[in-house]
Amino acid sequence: MTEAKTSLKRTLIGKVVSDKRAKTVTVLVERRVKHALYGKIVAKSSKYHAHDEKGEFHLGDVIEITESKPISKTKNWVATRLVEKAAAV
């Protein structure tokens, strides 16, 4: 078979909020959900620690992270690609 295999791993897109640790970035992923009772659209956010082997992602970058096997106590995501570079201040 020569057909492409689809990945079963989850991918998320978020903003790098910390790059201070070695080989790790903290990524803030925001999602908009409808409130169960009131029906209002509210923004919910989660922070994930992602493995960044080469240290190529920096504060403010928008990146894609992919689920992986646990790398450490808090890391089980890997930074896969740069979606948008941070704007120069």
C-alpha positions as CSV (number, residue, x, y, z in Angstrom):
1,M,0.0,0.0,0.0
2,T,1.2,3.5,-0.9
3,E,-1.5,5.6,0.7
4,A,-0.7,8.1,3.4
5,K,-1.2,7.1,7.0
6,T,-3.2,9.6,9.0
7,S,-1.8,10.4,12.5
8,L,-3.9,9.5,15.5
9,K,-1.9,12.0,17.7
10,R,-3.7,15.2,18.7
11,T,-2.3,18.5,17.5
12,L,-2.9,22.0,19.0
13,I,-1.9,25.5,18.0
14,G,-0.9,28.0,20.6
15,K,1.3,30.9,21.6
16,V,4.7,30.5,23.4
17,V,4.5,32.2,26.8
18,S,7.8,31.0,28.2
19,D,11.0,29.8,26.7
20,K,13.3,30.1,29.8
21,R,13.8,26.4,30.4
22,A,16.3,24.3,28.5
23,K,14.6,22.3,25.6
24,T,11.1,23.2,26.9
25,V,8.6,25.9,25.9
26,T,5.3,26.7,27.6
27,V,2.4,27.0,25.2
28,L,-0.9,28.8,25.9
29,V,-3.7,27.2,23.9
30,E,-7.0,29.2,23.8
31,R,-10.3,27.8,22.7
32,R,-13.8,29.3,22.6
33,V,-16.7,27.2,24.0
34,K,-20.3,27.8,24.6
35,H,-21.2,28.0,28.3
36,A,-23.3,25.0,29.3
37,L,-26.1,26.9,31.1
38,Y,-26.0,30.5,29.8
39,G,-25.0,29.8,26.2
40,K,-22.5,32.6,26.1
41,I,-19.3,32.0,24.1
42,V,-16.4,32.1,26.6
43,A,-12.6,31.8,26.1
44,K,-11.0,28.9,27.9
45,S,-7.2,28.4,28.0
46,S,-4.7,25.7,28.9
47,K,-1.0,25.8,29.2
48,Y,1.1,22.9,27.9
49,H,4.8,22.2,28.3
50,A,6.3,21.1,25.0
51,H,9.7,19.6,24.1
52,D,11.8,21.9,21.9
53,E,15.0,20.0,21.2
54,K,16.8,22.7,19.2
55,G,15.5,25.7,21.2
56,E,14.2,27.2,18.0
57,F,10.9,28.6,19.3
58,H,10.8,31.9,21.3
59,L,8.4,34.1,23.3
60,G,5.4,35.2,21.3
61,D,5.7,32.6,18.5
62,V,2.6,30.8,17.4
63,I,3.5,27.1,17.1
64,E,1.9,23.7,16.6
65,I,2.4,21.0,19.3
66,T,1.8,17.3,18.9
67,E,0.9,14.7,21.5
68,S,3.7,12.3,22.4
69,K,4.7,9.7,25.0
70,P,5.7,11.3,28.4
71,I,9.1,13.0,28.2
72,S,9.2,14.2,31.8
73,K,6.8,14.6,34.7
74,T,5.0,17.5,33.0
75,K,6.0,17.2,29.3
76,N,4.1,15.0,26.9
77,W,3.8,17.3,23.9
78,V,6.4,18.1,21.2
79,A,6.7,21.4,19.4
80,T,6.4,20.4,15.7
81,R,6.3,23.5,13.6
82,L,6.3,27.3,13.5
83,V,3.0,28.7,12.4
84,E,3.7,32.4,12.9
85,K,6.9,34.2,14.0
86,A,6.6,36.7,16.9
87,A,6.3,40.4,15.8
88,A,9.5,42.4,16.4
89,V,9.0,44.9,19.2
